[in-house]
Amino acid sequence: MTTNPSLNPTQAARVPQKPRKVFRRIKVTRVKQLTPHMVRVTFTGDDLAAFAWNGPAAHIKLIFPEDGQSEPSMPDPDGPRPTRIRTYTPRRFDPSAPELDVEFVLHGVGPASNWAAQAQEGQVLVVGGPGRNYEIDRSADWILLVGDDTAIPAISTILEALPATMKAYVILEVSDALEERELNSPAQVDITWLHRGSAQPDIILEQALRNFQLPAGDGRVYVGAEASVMRRMRQYLLKDLGLDASRIITRGYWKVGDTNYPDHDYGTD
Ligand SMILES: Cc1cc2nc3c(=O)[nH]c(=O)nc-3n(C[C@H](O)[C@H](O)[C@H](O)COP(=O)(O)OP(=O)(O)OC[C@H]3O[C@@H](n4cnc5c(N)ncnc54)[C@H](O)[C@@H]3O)c2cc1C
């Protein structure tokens, strides 16, 4: 164990230790191709029942095998950080099975996308988390959910957790009509699918947000998108529309050109 050399042993004993992340070995039980570019992988695991599902739009860390490994090593808390670690959304968790679903966008370039494209029953990953989730304000009149393909799992978990009294407006950008899918919610949902085609990611998503007429009443907004576009959308919501920051959550889910984008980019810098 490492100690802070500037503290004497009594002081060091009083310094609160950051809780260590729990990592679990999970095994693929099912793989389902949802659309041409989205695959759902169902995992189970000996100690997965203890996974503490904490609500919608949370995140997990998945560790993928390095070249030559049949399964990833468990991370050593005192060792180097694994390189093939990526952030995903726990899409569905059933503690009785136990089963955890994760939905992967096959964007085609990184280790996570590559792994998902070949996922098969019996393969093993390591999962850590879950991390911070989205708190639904059940007293709000409406919610606006804006995202690209990577945010569809998170937005799906939010939609499923909404009260029936709420009105949900959903704007989603996918590559083409084949990526559209059914989303379930007890709320009254008004969904708009946007097709990116050959346009730069999330540009038409930003345009659709700018064209959206905010309804009357008390609303909330959740945005999950490419980090640079997310920042512009956040500024639009705050400065042009004058929304209070407490009413909006914006998350960068990935960034053009960056690998392993961090899990804590809320665009608040
Ligand atoms: C809180 C949170 C939750 C997330 N949940 C999900 C989820 O449930 N499902 C999901 O599919 N993704 C999700 N993501 C996004 C995912 O973490 C990133 O897409 C990640 O980069 C994928 O890792 P990779 O190894 O495939 O690519 P990386 O090695 O990280 O990146 C390789 C290259 O691919 C580019 N790239 C990454 N993502 C995309 C993309 N979507 N489209 C085009 N190019 C891309 C990068 O810019 C980079 O140039 C989430 C991200 C966050 C922060």
The ligand as an ORCA input file, in Angstrom:
! r2SCAN-3c Opt
* xyz 0 1
  C     -21.676      7.883    -19.971
  C     -21.465      7.188    -21.313
  C     -22.294      6.146    -21.695
  C     -22.117      5.523    -22.939
  N     -22.963      4.513    -23.286
  C     -22.807      3.904    -24.499
  C     -23.659      2.819    -24.882
  O     -24.502      2.345    -24.109
  N     -23.487      2.286    -26.120
  C     -22.517      2.748    -27.001
  O     -22.397      2.218    -28.111
  N     -21.680      3.760    -26.642
  C     -21.802      4.329    -25.422
  N     -20.941      5.333    -25.047
  C     -19.942      5.784    -26.041
  C     -18.688      4.900    -26.085
  O     -18.055      4.934    -24.805
  C     -17.725      5.448    -27.152
  O     -18.307      5.398    -28.449
  C     -16.389      4.731    -27.148
  O     -15.458      5.568    -27.784
  C     -16.390      3.379    -27.850
  O     -15.130      2.780    -27.692
  P     -14.332      2.140    -28.921
  O     -13.258      1.302    -28.338
  O     -15.291      1.510    -29.872
  O     -13.684      3.395    -29.655
  P     -12.435      4.294    -29.155
  O     -11.189      3.477    -29.138
  O     -12.805      4.986    -27.897
  O     -12.351      5.362    -30.330
  C     -11.801      5.014    -31.620
  C     -12.234      6.052    -32.654
  O     -13.631      5.935    -32.857
  C     -14.276      7.203    -32.703
  N     -15.621      6.959    -32.152
  C     -15.969      6.593    -30.887
  N     -17.291      6.474    -30.775
  C     -17.810      6.771    -31.985
  C     -19.116      6.830    -32.506
  N     -20.205      6.544    -31.758
  N     -19.275      7.173    -33.812
  C     -18.207      7.452    -34.592
  N     -16.933      7.414    -34.160
  C     -16.739      7.073    -32.878
  C     -13.356      7.992    -31.782
  O     -13.493      9.370    -31.970
  C     -11.983      7.497    -32.191
  O     -11.514      8.229    -33.307
  C     -21.075      5.949    -23.809
  C     -20.219      6.973    -23.398
  C     -20.405      7.582    -22.177
  C     -19.459      8.682    -21.749
*
